[in-house]
Amino acid sequence: MQIVVRLDVMLALRKMRSRELAERIGITEQNLSLLKSGKVKGIRFETLAKICDVLECQPGDLLEAVDDTPAD
């Protein structure tokens, strides 16, 4: 099982650009881009809470567990 980041979907639904979100939560656009692409090993709960506050969503709206075992 792997965790997939759906931040890009939520940004599109909220009609918000990555740059605006990065500014509002106090991280760099580069770090936000890494988070969106799933290339990070973890995220601080404080950062996740700020993202959820700005986007008015729940952590489950941003993160999804996906079964990565091959189907037989």
Steps between C-alpha positions, in 0.01 A plus 500: 500500500620848425378847590410725206488878543191659341596860574486597132138385482401707804681806364307467175169462684576814703624685189824586680853505364790329673675834543209643699476193723875501563490866603198450727646200685857633516699249293689534176340419166774243446409314820132513410582362156689209658202432723257510205712255304524258793880523510514567873545241774274681745311814590474679831156493654528877545549545124219258419270689738586833333429356155167362618412833662573702185329251267213438743536123481594195706832307481312212336413734212873544431639151569377169364619147572528301177558126468815453293499120480463369146161351412508132407 
